[in-house]
């Protein structure tokens, strides 16, 4: 059920609110309803970032120390899978 209410705005605020409502393609009343609804909305529940830690076992790898070798291995493996010979340019 809707309840009717009356508000008083300063001239400039009223003009700007009407302009914004027009830009959105809604009435001034709908614009005001949306503002109130957004202000009164419940905050979104935030997930606990701790849940992403300790998801797996690294097997003793040290990415910070071995990243160059790991990237080279991955790159070489992808080239071998594509049928290209490593170290030769395509003709």
C-alpha positions, 0 to 999 in steps of 0.5 A: 500500500502506498502512502502519500507524503509532501516534501518541500525542496529549495528551488534549485534542488527541485529543478535539479531533481526534476531534471534528473528524473527526466534524464532517467525517464521517470516522474519526480515521485518515482525518482524520490521513491528510488532514492528513498528505497536505495537509502533504506536498502539493507547493506549487501552481505560481504563474504569473508576473504579468509575463505580463499586462503589455504585452499590447496597445497602448493607441493613446495613450489615457490612461484615468487622464486621460480616464476620465470622457469614456470612461465617458460615451462608453460609456454613450451608446453603450449607450443608443443601441444599446438604442433609447433616445433620449439625453437623454429620459426613458422614458414 
